[in-house]
Amino acid sequence: MYLLNKPFLLSPLTNKAINKNHRIAHHHEFTLPLSKCYAKPTLIFEFIIMSYAEKIERQRHYFNQNITKDMTWRIEQLTQLKKLITDNEQVLCDALAKDLSKPYQEAWLTEVSYITTDINHTLKHLKSWCKTKRVSTPIIAMPSSSYIQPEPLGTILIIGAWNYPLQLILAPLIAVIAAGNCAVLKPSELASATADLLEALLPKYLDQQAICLFQGGVEETSELLACRFDHIMYTGNSQVAKIVMTAAAKYLTPVTLELGGKSPVYIDKSANITIAAQRIAWGKWMNCGQTCIAPDYLLIHQDIQTEFIAELQKQIQLMFTNSPQSSDSYGRIINTKHTERLANYLTDTNLDVSYGGETDISERYMSPTIVINPPSDSALMQEEIFGPILPVITVTAIEDAIQHITANEKPLAAYLFSKNQEDEQTWLQNISAGSVAINDVMMFTAVADLPFGGVGNSGMGQYCGKVGFDNFSHLKSIIKRHFIKDLPLRFAPYSTIKLTILKWLR
Ligand code: NAD
């Protein structure tokens, strides 16, 4: 008698949403009489919104009991999360293979072991991060002691993207738990195998009262965003980031936005061509180019362009053979829509496709592709590519490359290949980007103490390591004084002598 199912086609929601809501109903163990739903379909809609709000309210109540603030709880949850990963490594990699055809080694390196390394690092430093830190007190406020105490924020919403569907949900979760918060997770609906698996596994390992997962797409995420959170962490594109920020403004909820954009590479003529080509080929064609910090396009010094492209082609063949479609080391595009989006770029007759360009939409496949000097107003140079197409632009000097980059939005990552120290200084002084790597790509993500996050259009806020802990904490300022009588300097009535002494003390 109390079951949500297909008859709810009368509901204002879509069929898909109804099925997802069924899942939500299961989560909440809530019940609703069928008769009510047939009679008043809008009630279901309200009820579903309420169900999110109710769940979050229940979480807030749990948070207020101070259970998640306890160090033992945090350590236990992080240890359990690590156990979830190690117990289920194979099925997690299988799910990633189902969603993105991720090769096992790639899935292990960039998702599974990334999470366990992050947990180990967090467990190692957690006690020191949580410590109250003393700061010095000026004479005017003496005698007293001043210190900073990190405190958790409350309930945090984490919205993930599809390209690293495990990492983008669990890495923020590590920082959220470490800081002593509750979490609501919303993985991307586009990587549904990973989302389904996480939904099944998380309750078996983690404290369900503090950590829950909701599945769904735009409608469900919009409903979640209508609720009050203490922080929202969103990973995805900048258009949706604006929707997230607008929703957050309603309750003045702080946000962390992990976005993307066009991450450039400049290769100077002094660079080691073979090593540069190998590293760039790895970073560009891992996960079929669907990495937020993958090189989006190359700016190459004119003197080495021909030699570099020949070397890049050689590296592609060494990594993925002459037939990447049959290579076990080459992934696939997430879905048909994105494959078509990428294939559309190549229909531009103005493009000089010098390598690759083979597409098989039914297999969600596109080969590693190199395009020489596309027009700057082409879609390929205006939009984030987020796929296996690599434009190569000829430049005459580093200044030329910098001018090109700074004319556009600030990138999430910017890469320089050069042996020249002066180039390095010029690059660091002139390029504002979320992260920079010199003579490599993406490797800053292997360093647990380096914060990760964009700047300007590529995002706001950072996480990873201590910075992630601080991001999901409030750093409470405390001053403690004693009942020792004050010098009357700060109190009225004011006088010239009091002001003179105050100025002198400063
Ligand atoms: P996506 O389609 O999976 O969307 C991300 C999340 O937003 C999903 O959970 C989705 O349900 C939700 N969403 C989508 N539309 C929405 C809407 N209208 N209202 C509310 N929620 C909505 O992922 P995507 O946006 O295609 O991700 C690719 C982008 O993310 C690229 O720009 C990439 O560079 C960026 N990215 C950034 C990082 C980073 O760490 N900075 C990591 C991965 C991807």
Residues whose N, C-alpha, C, O or C-beta is under 5 A from the ligand:
A	BS01	NAD	I159 G160 A161 W162 K186 P187 S188 E189 L190 G216 G217 V218 T221 S222 T235 G236 N237 V240 I243 E258 L259 G260 G261 C292 S458
